[in-house]
Structures are given as structure tokens and as C-alpha cells.
Amino acid sequence: MSELILNVDDTEAGRYARTRTLERGGFAVIEARNGAETLQLVAERRPALVLLDVKLPDMDGHAVCAAIKRDHPRVLVLQTSASFIASDDRVRGLDGGADGYLSQPTPPQELLAAVRALLRIRRAEDATRLTEERYRLAQRATNDAIWDWDVVQNQVTWNDALQSLFGHAPGLTGHAGGWWLGQIHPDDRPRLERSIQDTLAGTASTWSDEYRFRRADGRYAEVHDRGYVLRDGAGRALRMIGAMADITERKRAEAEREALLLQLAQERARFATLFENVPVGVLLAEAPSGRIVLSNRRMSEIIRSPVPFSQRHEDYGEWQGWLPDGRPVTPGDWPLRHAVRGDSTTEEVLYLRGDGSRGWLRISGAPVRDAQTQEVVGGCVVVHDIDREKHNEAELLRFNQQLEALVAERTAERDRIWALSDDLLGVYEPGTGWRSVNPAWQRLLGWSEAEILSMAPGTLDHPEDQASWQAAFAHRPDAGAPLSHEGRLRAQDDGYRTVAWKAVAGQDGLIYAFGRDVSAEKAAQEALRRTEEQLRQSQKMEALGQLTGGIAHDFNNLLTGIVGSLELMGKRIAQNRVGELRRYMDAAMTSANRAAALTHRLLAFARRQSLAPRPTDVNALVQSVTELLHRTVGEKVRIETSLADDLWSTLCDPNQLENALLNLAINARDAMPDGGTLTITTGNIEVAGTAAPDAAGRHEQPGSYVSLSVADNGTGIPESVLDKVFDPFFTTKPLGKGTGLGLSMLYGFVAQSGGHVRLASTLGQGTTVTLLLPRHQGEELRTEAPGTLQPLAPGAGETVLVVEDEPSVRMLVLEVLRELGYVALEAGNAADALAILRSGAAIDLLLTDVGLPGGMNGPQLAEAVQQSHPGLRVLFVTGYAFDGTNGQSLLPPEAPRINKPFAMHELAARIREMMSSPPAA
């Protein structure tokens, strides 16, 4: 059965619209025009809800509401008025007892939603009231948990309803009052204890409260508990009798009602917020009248005037607009008119706005239908301001027209460039060939455009270039990918032209290419390459001539001293003037030592000298040679040292390092003819991976190094010759004052040791040379003072096999060994030596040259000997311990050796040292 609604409005149109909306919503509707009719119909018909307009002709709507609520409180009142925007009107309505209010005009859907919401709330209240009534009836029928509390004895008695309601068997709970309090929820218990105690201590005869009571299954029930207090004549509480009702369901219903009310309020707030803040204009109208009942703020902003709340669709003729074809919009053309008739339409209209201006609007209309009956109850239009969009369309049209003109102009320019360019321009299709070429092809190659376009891919390419052309252009590359190629094209005269290509792949899969004739440039580059090669060869020959000339000059001087001294020694022996021989012997020995030093310097520069690297303490080495340096540089030069604490050890040949330090000191002394300060500094340094090249142009390798710097404050080195100081035989000293091999020897030694040399010099301020030697993690060598010699001792009859291919050297070594008491055997090559060893002779030491004739060198001989004579001592004699084929050292670093040339007492000391050590394992 439909619920009855009383519609009260003094205007026929208002009553009619709301009645039609309510009837379509499924309600029975009666109408009243004034307050008197309203009160009479409420008394007679008892409607479920009164839809009451505040403005009535005979009575104030608020007074009518108050009368209805006074006499018929169960009747719902929903007030409507256009004045509810003011907060005081809403307050008056609520004070009069109204259950809700609506602002006019009200969209049909909102009206139906509000009515249905109030009726749902009333039904929920009725259900709650019915539940409460059922609880009252249950209480009368003793369905509540009845309890009797003896306050004096603190004993409580329960009826059987305690078990039916809460699951506790009365016989199992005991009679102590504490059990009852123990079942109360811990959060409620303090409040309940205070409430009961206050009631018992006072004069009240009744007590009631609501709290959570624990059921037997552990869950809590919401209960309403009330009791009656029995007192004695003095007012002292003796007993309290009460009933506990389970109101869990009532509480749930109340919570649902509150949630429903909150949801309704939130939905109304969300709708209002959305409606007012959407970026488009919105109009709502009733159907079928077309009366506009609602609009948002954006609608007024778009039309620049208040919204005309038309009463019917015929009034739409007051609006002025024009369709895109220029025709005026009639009342029946507006999309809102189509919407209330059930049709959906969209129109673009040039609208006359309220400020007199015109603007383009896109108006989309759609019907609003009842959710249940699908009957059209209204219409809605959404209005977009597209004035800027239309303006942009016009601007875009104008821009396209300009662009077309510009494209035509640029196309003409491209055609002119295409025709006049001397470079080859073309469009190439991979796998097919050239699609188009410019006239420059015929001018360069002689082929016509038609001939070129008819050729298969690769026809014009030089046979040697076809593979690279195919690799560059045969496949379709990704769009935008740059391509480059250089190749030769065959001309009509069968000659070839070298062309450098630049190309790019288009979206269409074609390749757009630009080619420049570089034949003349290639010929010039080839001529330049040949000239540079000739220049480099000339420079090599000049350097080689300088090197050989310098060596020949120095060795001629040295040989003159040796040959002259030996010649004079022969004459004096013939004259029996032996007393003068010592002078000529010393002169010959001096020249020979100088020749040996020159050889060592050459080997050091070439990095082919034989080194004896050992862990070395550079600080100790500097301190050991300081006295020698003082004697070398003289009294005018002051020597200062700055030696780093905790200096790392380095692995190098300490003798060569002493020579390098001495050479640097001599150079520094010569650079300070009037005296000065020579500073020697040591330190630890880390070289990063981005270090600059060293003084000789080699890039320094990253790592840890020990630095040894020698600095002077002398004349300095001119910048123009800084890059030549490491060249062999280059010197700034006067003729006869230097060989030009000092720094070249130093550089060779440091480089062979895995280090680097840094050189810094400023003209007039001085020079600093820094040696960087790799850090060594092992133990250091304690350096002895220069000139310290191991004591010599004669042999003890041991047998030494001497393997040397130079007869004069072999003769001298044999003489010395025999004079020292050794048994000396000789061999000129490895084969002879092996024959002696296989003969069974007892050999204590093998003394062999590194370089031997006959296909087996000294190290190979030693390796072969160890197979038949394991543990045999081996001492190598070398002047150049490197393989001529790959430049690698023939000797391992730890192999015992003595370098040529050597003094005979040095040889004797080295042999004695090895004889004193146990044989190799």
C-alpha cells in the first residue's frame, strides 16, 4: 500500500509539479492550499508526511508545523521554501519541529530522495519503538533477568531468564554480589559501582543504567538495568530488586539509524559540492513543463547573467542564439526542450550573453528518468564555454593557410637548391636503388638522371667499396638514424670519384643522402701522408746519425787514450824504461773505465742494462752518500735534505740509484757556478689514474711510489729545450765537458725499474728533478757506505768451469782464477761445456757468459746443467742480458751475475762469495 503524502502549496503550479513528481515516485498524494485545510486533512487522513510550504496565505508555515507536531507527533513534516538559504529560517523551521527542509526550486530527484529518506528514518524509529515495546512486554512476562539483591548480606538471587538471555545458569553463579559486578565490562565497572553506591547512599528509590554485561560465551551484551530500592524506617537501603533487559538489538538499530542519517547528510553535501564546483554549467528542468528548477554557479558565469528560471518551455524563446549556419535558435531547438521530451541532443550555439557580448556554447541535453518506472521526470543540460576553442580553430585555419604558403615557398627554394647544388643530392630506396637525383650527378659523373635511376643498386660503386655501401645503406634503418659512408663512384669516362656521404633515414623507409666530392681532398691527404712519412724517416736518420756520431766521437777519444798508452808502454818496455809504465797503465785504465761507463749509459737509455734490484731504503741510501756528494759539489754548494718519516721501501738497483743521484748532484752543481743550495727530498706519493705524462712523455701508471727529488736554485733550463734533455748526447755544457748521456741514463734506469721521471724548471730560478720509484712491500736493504768491499780470500782448490766465447776475456779470467788457487777449466761454447760436465769432472762453480754461439745461450746451458748436476753454483757474466728477438730479459731478477766490464778483483770477490754459500737446493 502506498504511503500518503499531503502536498501543501498556495500556487497551483507548485502543487501540480510536486504532486506529479511524488505520484511518479509511487506515493499517494492529497493537496491543500492553506493552513486551515492542512490541519483539517492531517486530523482526518493522518498522512505519513506533510510537504509544507512556509509561505501560506492564511497562516505562517512554521505555526502550522508546530500545530501538527503538537497534535499529531507521528506525522513527518518536510518544509520547503526559497528563503531557506538564510540560516535563521532553517533554525525557525527546526524549532517548530520540522523533520527536514528543502530549498526551492527543488529538482525532482532530490525531492523524492528527501521524502524517501525521512520515511526510511521513520520506519527505523518505528522498528526501534516496536522493539522497546516488545522488551516492555517481555519484562511484564518476566522474560527479563530479574534479580533480588540483599544489600545487608550482599547476596543476589537471579531468575531463570539469566540463562535464557545471557547463558549463565543461576545455580552456578553463586549468591555473592561480587559475581554480578565481575561480569560488567571493565571499562563500565567503575562508573556502575559509583552509580549504585550513590543510589544506595542517597534517598532515591529507583536506579537505572546501561552497560555491557558479559555472556557465558565471553561476548558482551548491551543491557538496560533498573532497580527499586527498599529502605527501612531510617532510610537505610535493605534490598534492591531489579530487572536486566538485553537491548543489544535496540542499540544496533539506533546505530543503523544514525549511520543512515549521516550517510544522507554526506550524500547531500557531496552532491552540493560537486554541483557547485563542476567546471561546466548545469541546468535542471521539470518534465513535461520544462520549468527550470536548478542551476549552478558556473552556468551564471558562462552566460554572464542570472539564470532565467523559466516557468515553461515556451519561455525559452526569450533566449537568443544562432546555430553555426546562422539560423536563430527557436524555443523548440534548445537541447533542454528536447531533454524534457525524452531526447538527447547536442548543439553548438552562438549565445547572446547578459553583458551584450556573444560567445560560443556547446549545449548537451539528456532526459532524467525515474529509476523504477523509466518515465521522464525532467531534463538536464550541460553547457561548455567553447568560445576560446572556436577562436583557436579560426587561428589554426589561418595558420594552416600561412603554412601552406610557406611550404610552397620553401619547396620552390628546395627545388632551386636541388638544381643548383654542386653536391650530390638523392633519395635512395634500400634494395631498389636511387629514386631521385639532382643535376649535380650528371655534372660530376656524366650519367643522366634517367640512366642513374635505371641502374641496379651498387652499379656505380667501386668493387672494393660495394660491401661497405651495402652494410651502410642496404637495410632499412630506424627513422631518424644518421648514416655516413665514403666510397668511390664510377664516372661515365670509367674513372672514379671519391664521395663522402651523409644521410638520414626517413619515416617512409627511404634514405635522404648528401654526397660531397672529396677526390681532390683525398689526393691532397695522400700527398701530405707521404710527405710526413718522408719527414719522419728523415728525422729518424738524423737522430741515428747524431747517436752514431756521438758514440763514434766519444769512443774514438777513449780508444785513442787506450791505444796510445799501450803503444807507449810497448816502447818503454823495449827501452827498458819500466818505471814509467804505471803512468800509461793508469791512463789506459781511465779510458777503459770511461768506455765502460759510456756503455752502461747507452744500455740504461735503451733500458737494456742488467739490473740487480733489491728492496732499498732510499732515506738510508741518501744518508750514506751525503759525504760523497759534499766532496763532489764542492764548498760553494750547500746541501740540505728533507727525508720523510715512515718512507716506503722500493725495489731497484741501489748502485744505479746512487749513480743517478750523483749525476743529478753534478748537474745541479754545474747549474750553480756561483754556488747555491742543493735540496734532496724524499716522500710517499699516490698517483691517480688521471695523472699527466711524465717528463719523457710516458703516462704515469696509477699506484704508490717513493719520490726522490733533487732541486737547485741555479740558472734553470730554457723552455725550448725541456723536451730534449732526455735525448742521447744532448747537452747544454761546453764541448768536452759532458757526454749528454747523464739524464738519458737516469731515465732509462728509472723506466726499467717501473718508475717515472718528473722535470720542472724555471729559467733563472732553478730546476727540480723527481724520481718516482714503485713502492715495495718487502723488507728494506741496509745500504753500506760507498767504497766498502768484501775482503778477498784466495781459492781453496775448487774447480771453476769458465764458458766464454771471447778468447781474450777467457784468457784473463783463467789467469786470475789460477793465481787465486782455483782449478780453472775452459770452454768456448755450450756444447764444449756440456762435454766437460759429462766427462765426470768435479765442478764447483759454472762461470758462463749469457750470450754464447752455437744456438744455446748461458741461461739455457745452466738449465741443462741442473738436470745432470742439480745444485751446481752458476754465476752469469753479462754485458747485455736481453733477447734480441723480443727485448725480454734472458735472466730472472734473482739470478747471480756480474756485469761487463768488470775489474778482476770484483770477479774474485764475487766467486769467493758464491763459494762460501751453500749449493743451490
SULPEGI-V141900 format. One record per backbone hydrogen bond with DSSP energy under -0.5 kcal/mol. NH is the residue of the N-H (numbers start at 1). CO is the residue of the C=O. E is the energy in kcal/mol with one decimal. If there is no record, write none. Layout:
# SULPEGI-V141900
((NH CO E) (NH CO E))
This chain:
# SULPEGI-V141900
((5 28 -3.0) (6 49 -2.7) (7 5 -0.6) (7 30 -3.1) (8 6 -0.6) (8 51 -3.0) (9 7 -0.6) (9 32 -1.8) (15 11 -2.3) (16 12 -2.8) (17 13 -2.5) (18 14 -2.1) (19 15 -2.8) (20 16 -2.6) (21 17 -1.9) (22 18 -2.6) (23 19 -2.8) (24 20 -2.3) (25 21 -1.1) (26 23 -1.7) (27 22 -2.1) (28 3 -1.9) (30 5 -2.5) (32 7 -2.1) (38 34 -1.5) (39 35 -2.4) (40 36 -2.1) (41 37 -2.6) (42 38 -2.3) (43 39 -1.8) (44 40 -2.0) (45 41 -3.2) (46 41 -0.6) (46 42 -1.3) (48 4 -1.8) (49 4 -1.2) (50 76 -2.8) (51 6 -3.4) (51 49 -0.5) (52 50 -1.0) (52 78 -1.6) (53 8 -1.1) (53 51 -0.5) (54 80 -2.0) (56 54 -0.8) (56 59 -0.7) (61 54 -2.2) (63 60 -0.5) (64 60 -2.0) (65 61 -2.1) (66 62 -2.2) (67 63 -2.2) (68 64 -2.3) (69 65 -2.4) (70 66 -1.7) (71 67 -2.3) (72 68 -3.0) (75 72 -2.0) (76 48 -1.9) (78 50 -3.0) (79 77 -0.6) (79 100 -2.2) (80 52 -2.5) (81 102 -1.9) (84 81 -0.9) (86 83 -1.5) (90 86 -1.3) (91 87 -2.1) (92 88 -2.2) (93 89 -2.3) (94 90 -2.3) (95 91 -2.7) (96 92 -1.9) (97 94 -1.4) (98 93 -2.1) (99 77 -2.2) (100 77 -1.0) (102 79 -2.1) (104 81 -1.2) (111 107 -2.4) (112 108 -2.6) (113 109 -2.3) (114 110 -2.4) (115 111 -2.3) (116 112 -2.6) (117 113 -2.1) (118 114 -2.2) (119 115 -2.2) (120 116 -2.4) (121 117 -2.4) (122 118 -2.4) (123 119 -2.5) (124 120 -2.4) (125 121 -2.5) (126 122 -2.9) (127 123 -2.4) (128 124 -2.2) (129 125 -3.0) (130 126 -2.8) (131 127 -2.3) (132 128 -2.5) (133 129 -2.5) (134 130 -2.4) (135 131 -2.2) (136 132 -2.3) (137 133 -2.6) (138 134 -2.7) (139 135 -2.3) (140 136 -2.2) (141 137 -2.1) (142 139 -1.8) (143 138 -4.4) (144 138 -0.5) (145 244 -2.3) (146 144 -1.0) (147 242 -2.8) (148 157 -2.3) (149 240 -2.8) (150 148 -0.6) (150 155 -3.8) (151 149 -1.1) (151 238 -1.6) (152 238 -1.0) (154 150 -1.7) (155 150 -1.4) (156 175 -3.1) (157 148 -2.4) (159 146 -1.7) (162 159 -1.5) (163 160 -1.5) (164 160 -1.5) (165 161 -2.6) (166 162 -1.6) (167 163 -1.5) (168 162 -1.3) (169 167 -0.5) (172 169 -1.8) (173 169 -0.7) (173 170 -0.9) (177 154 -1.7) (179 176 -1.2) (180 176 -0.6) (181 177 -1.4) (182 178 -1.9) (183 179 -1.0) (183 180 -1.1) (184 181 -1.0) (185 212 -2.5) (188 185 -1.4) (189 185 -2.0) (190 186 -0.6) (192 188 -2.4) (193 189 -2.7) (194 190 -2.1) (195 191 -2.5) (196 192 -2.8) (197 193 -2.3) (198 194 -2.7) (199 195 -1.9) (200 196 -2.7) (201 197 -2.5) (202 198 -1.2) (207 227 -2.3) (209 225 -2.8) (211 223 -1.6) (213 211 -0.5) (213 221 -2.8) (214 183 -2.5) (215 219 -4.1) (216 166 -2.7) (218 215 -1.4) (221 213 -3.3) (223 211 -2.7) (223 221 -0.6) (224 245 -2.6) (225 209 -2.9) (225 223 -0.6) (226 243 -1.7) (227 207 -3.6) (228 241 -3.2) (229 205 -3.6) (230 239 -3.2) (231 229 -0.5) (232 236 -2.1) (235 232 -2.2) (238 230 -3.5) (239 230 -1.6) (240 149 -2.0) (241 228 -2.4) (242 147 -2.5) (243 226 -2.1) (244 145 -2.5) (245 224 -2.7) (245 243 -0.6) (247 222 -2.6) (247 245 -0.8) (251 247 -2.5) (252 248 -2.1) (253 249 -2.3) (254 250 -2.4) (255 251 -2.4) (256 252 -2.3) (257 253 -2.5) (258 254 -2.5) (259 255 -2.5) (260 256 -2.6) (261 257 -2.6) (262 258 -2.4) (263 259 -2.7) (264 260 -2.6) (265 261 -2.3) (266 262 -2.6) (267 263 -2.8) (268 264 -2.4) (269 265 -2.2) (270 266 -3.0) (271 267 -2.7) (272 268 -2.4) (273 269 -2.5) (274 270 -2.9) (275 271 -3.1) (276 272 -2.0) (277 273 -1.2) (278 274 -1.3) (281 383 -2.5) (283 381 -2.0) (284 294 -2.5) (285 379 -2.5) (286 291 -2.6) (287 377 -1.4) (290 286 -1.8) (292 310 -1.8) (293 284 -2.6) (294 284 -1.5) (296 282 -1.2) (299 296 -0.5) (300 296 -1.0) (301 297 -1.8) (302 298 -2.1) (303 299 -2.1) (304 300 -1.1) (305 300 -1.2) (309 307 -1.0) (310 308 -2.2) (313 289 -2.2) (315 312 -1.4) (316 313 -1.6) (317 314 -1.2) (318 315 -2.2) (319 316 -1.8) (322 350 -1.5) (323 327 -3.4) (324 348 -0.6) (326 323 -2.5) (329 321 -2.8) (333 330 -1.7) (334 330 -0.8) (334 331 -0.5) (337 334 -1.0) (338 334 -1.5) (339 335 -2.1) (340 336 -1.9) (341 337 -0.8) (342 339 -1.5) (343 338 -3.0) (345 365 -1.2) (347 363 -2.4) (349 347 -0.5) (349 361 -2.9) (350 322 -3.0) (351 349 -0.9) (351 359 -2.9) (352 320 -2.4) (353 351 -0.9) (353 357 -3.1) (354 303 -3.1) (356 353 -2.0) (359 351 -2.0) (361 349 -3.0) (362 384 -2.5) (363 347 -3.0) (363 361 -0.6) (364 362 -0.5) (364 382 -2.5) (365 345 -3.1) (366 380 -2.5) (368 378 -3.1) (369 367 -0.5) (370 375 -2.7) (374 370 -2.0) (377 368 -2.9) (377 375 -0.5) (378 368 -1.4) (379 285 -2.3) (380 366 -2.6) (381 283 -2.1) (382 364 -2.8) (383 281 -3.1) (384 362 -2.4) (384 382 -0.5) (386 360 -1.6) (386 384 -0.9) (387 360 -0.6) (390 386 -2.7) (391 387 -2.3) (392 388 -2.8) (393 389 -2.2) (394 390 -2.1) (395 391 -2.4) (396 392 -3.0) (397 393 -2.4) (398 394 -2.3) (399 395 -2.7) (400 396 -2.8) (401 397 -2.0) (402 398 -2.2) (403 399 -3.0) (404 400 -2.5) (405 401 -1.9) (406 402 -2.6) (407 403 -3.2) (408 404 -2.3) (409 405 -2.1) (410 406 -3.2) (411 407 -2.7) (412 408 -1.9) (413 409 -2.1) (414 410 -3.1) (415 411 -2.5) (416 412 -1.9) (417 413 -2.7) (418 414 -3.2) (419 415 -2.0) (420 416 -2.4) (421 417 -2.4) (424 515 -2.7) (426 513 -1.8) (427 436 -2.4) (428 511 -3.1) (429 433 -3.0) (430 428 -0.6) (432 429 -2.3) (433 429 -2.5) (435 427 -3.6) (436 427 -1.2) (438 425 -1.8) (441 438 -1.8) (442 439 -0.6) (443 439 -1.7) (444 440 -2.2) (445 441 -3.2) (446 441 -0.7) (446 442 -1.3) (452 448 -2.2) (453 449 -2.4) (454 450 -1.3) (455 451 -0.6) (455 452 -1.1) (459 456 -1.9) (462 488 -2.0) (465 462 -2.0) (466 462 -1.0) (469 465 -2.3) (470 466 -2.7) (471 467 -2.3) (472 468 -1.7) (473 469 -3.0) (474 470 -2.3) (477 475 -0.8) (480 505 -3.3) (481 478 -2.1) (483 503 -3.0) (485 501 -1.6) (487 499 -2.1) (489 497 -2.6) (490 460 -2.8) (491 495 -3.6) (492 445 -3.6) (494 491 -1.7) (497 489 -2.3) (499 487 -3.3) (499 497 -0.5) (500 516 -2.6) (501 485 -4.0) (501 499 -0.6) (502 514 -2.6) (503 483 -2.6) (504 512 -1.7) (505 481 -1.4) (506 510 -2.9) (509 506 -1.6) (511 428 -2.9) (512 504 -2.5) (512 510 -0.5) (513 426 -2.7) (513 511 -0.7) (514 502 -2.6) (515 424 -3.4) (516 500 -2.2) (518 498 -2.7) (518 516 -0.6) (519 498 -0.6) (522 518 -2.9) (523 519 -2.3) (524 520 -2.3) (525 521 -2.8) (526 522 -2.4) (527 523 -2.2) (528 524 -2.5) (529 525 -2.6) (530 526 -2.4) (531 527 -2.2) (532 528 -2.9) (533 529 -2.5) (534 530 -2.3) (535 531 -2.5) (536 532 -2.8) (537 533 -2.3) (538 534 -2.4) (539 535 -2.6) (540 536 -2.5) (541 537 -2.4) (542 538 -2.6) (543 539 -2.8) (544 540 -2.9) (545 541 -2.7) (546 542 -2.6) (547 543 -2.7) (548 544 -3.1) (549 545 -2.7) (550 546 -2.5) (551 547 -2.7) (552 548 -2.9) (553 549 -2.6) (554 550 -2.6) (555 551 -3.1) (556 552 -2.4) (557 553 -1.9) (558 554 -2.3) (559 555 -3.3) (560 556 -2.3) (561 557 -1.7) (562 558 -2.1) (563 559 -3.5) (564 560 -2.4) (565 561 -1.7) (566 562 -2.6) (567 563 -2.5) (568 564 -2.4) (569 565 -2.4) (570 566 -2.2) (571 567 -2.0) (572 568 -2.7) (573 569 -2.2) (574 570 -2.3) (575 571 -2.1) (576 573 -1.1) (577 572 -3.5) (578 576 -0.6) (580 577 -1.4) (581 578 -1.5) (584 580 -1.1) (585 581 -2.7) (586 582 -2.7) (587 583 -1.8) (588 584 -2.4) (589 585 -2.8) (590 586 -2.5) (591 587 -2.1) (592 588 -2.5) (593 589 -2.7) (594 590 -2.3) (595 591 -2.3) (596 592 -2.3) (597 593 -2.6) (598 594 -2.4) (599 595 -2.2) (600 596 -2.5) (601 597 -2.2) (602 598 -2.2) (603 599 -2.5) (604 600 -2.6) (605 601 -2.6) (606 602 -2.2) (607 604 -0.7) (608 603 -3.3) (609 603 -0.9) (611 609 -0.8) (614 652 -3.1) (616 650 -3.2) (617 781 -1.2) (618 616 -0.9) (621 617 -2.2) (622 618 -2.7) (623 619 -2.2) (624 620 -1.9) (625 621 -1.4) (626 622 -0.6) (629 625 -2.5) (630 626 -2.2) (631 627 -1.9) (632 628 -1.9) (633 629 -2.7) (634 630 -1.5) (637 634 -0.7) (638 636 -0.5) (638 676 -2.9) (640 638 -0.5) (640 678 -2.9) (642 680 -2.8) (647 644 -0.7) (649 776 -0.7) (650 616 -1.9) (651 774 -0.8) (652 614 -1.8) (652 650 -0.7) (654 652 -0.8) (657 653 -2.2) (658 654 -2.4) (659 655 -2.3) (660 656 -2.6) (661 657 -2.5) (662 658 -2.6) (663 659 -2.8) (664 660 -2.3) (665 661 -2.1) (666 662 -2.4) (667 663 -2.5) (668 664 -2.4) (669 665 -2.6) (670 666 -2.4) (671 667 -1.5) (672 669 -1.5) (675 672 -2.1) (676 636 -1.2) (678 638 -3.3) (679 677 -0.5) (679 711 -2.8) (680 640 -3.0) (681 679 -0.5) (681 709 -2.3) (682 642 -2.1) (683 707 -1.5) (685 705 -2.4) (687 703 -3.0) (688 686 -0.6) (691 688 -1.4) (694 698 -3.4) (695 757 -3.1) (697 694 -2.0) (700 692 -0.8) (703 687 -1.8) (705 685 -2.9) (706 773 -3.5) (707 683 -3.0) (707 705 -0.5) (708 771 -2.2) (709 681 -3.1) (710 769 -2.5) (711 679 -2.6) (712 767 -2.3) (713 677 -0.6) (715 671 -2.0) (721 718 -1.5) (722 719 -0.9) (724 721 -1.8) (725 721 -0.6) (725 722 -0.7) (727 724 -2.1) (729 740 -0.9) (730 727 -1.5) (730 740 -0.9) (731 729 -0.5) (737 734 -2.3) (745 741 -2.5) (746 742 -2.1) (747 743 -2.9) (748 744 -2.3) (749 745 -2.4) (750 746 -2.4) (751 747 -2.7) (752 748 -2.3) (753 749 -1.3) (754 751 -1.6) (755 750 -2.8) (756 772 -1.8) (758 770 -2.8) (760 768 -2.4) (762 766 -2.4) (764 715 -3.4) (765 762 -2.4) (766 762 -1.9) (767 712 -0.6) (768 760 -3.2) (769 710 -2.3) (770 758 -2.8) (771 708 -3.0) (772 756 -3.0) (773 706 -2.7) (773 771 -0.6) (775 704 -2.3) (776 649 -3.5) (781 615 -0.5) (782 780 -0.5) (783 781 -0.8) (788 785 -1.6) (795 820 -3.3) (797 821 -0.9) (800 823 -3.0) (801 845 -2.6) (802 800 -0.7) (802 825 -3.4) (803 801 -0.6) (803 847 -3.1) (804 802 -0.6) (804 827 -1.9) (807 805 -0.7) (810 806 -2.6) (811 807 -2.7) (812 808 -2.0) (813 809 -2.4) (814 810 -2.4) (815 811 -2.2) (816 812 -2.4) (817 813 -2.5) (818 814 -2.4) (819 815 -2.4) (820 816 -1.7) (821 818 -1.1) (822 817 -2.5) (823 798 -3.2) (824 822 -0.7) (825 800 -2.9) (825 823 -0.5) (827 802 -2.0) (830 853 -0.7) (833 829 -1.7) (834 830 -2.5) (835 831 -1.9) (836 832 -2.0) (837 833 -2.3) (838 834 -2.4) (839 835 -0.9) (839 836 -0.6) (840 837 -1.0) (841 836 -0.9) (843 841 -0.8) (844 799 -2.4) (845 799 -1.4) (846 873 -2.8) (847 801 -2.9) (847 845 -0.6) (848 846 -0.7) (848 875 -2.0) (849 803 -2.4) (850 877 -2.1) (852 850 -0.7) (858 850 -3.2) (861 857 -2.3) (862 858 -2.6) (863 859 -2.1) (864 860 -2.2) (865 861 -2.5) (866 862 -1.8) (867 863 -0.6) (867 864 -0.8) (868 864 -0.8) (868 865 -0.6) (869 865 -3.7) (872 869 -1.7) (873 844 -0.8) (875 846 -2.9) (876 896 -1.9) (877 848 -2.5) (878 898 -1.9) (882 880 -1.3) (883 888 -2.9) (887 883 -1.9) (890 881 -2.1) (891 881 -0.6) (895 892 -1.9) (898 876 -1.9) (900 878 -2.9) (907 903 -1.8) (908 904 -2.4) (909 905 -2.1) (910 906 -2.2) (911 907 -2.5) (912 908 -2.4) (913 909 -2.0) (914 910 -1.9) (915 911 -2.5) (916 912 -1.6) (917 913 -0.5) (917 914 -0.9) (920 871 -1.0))
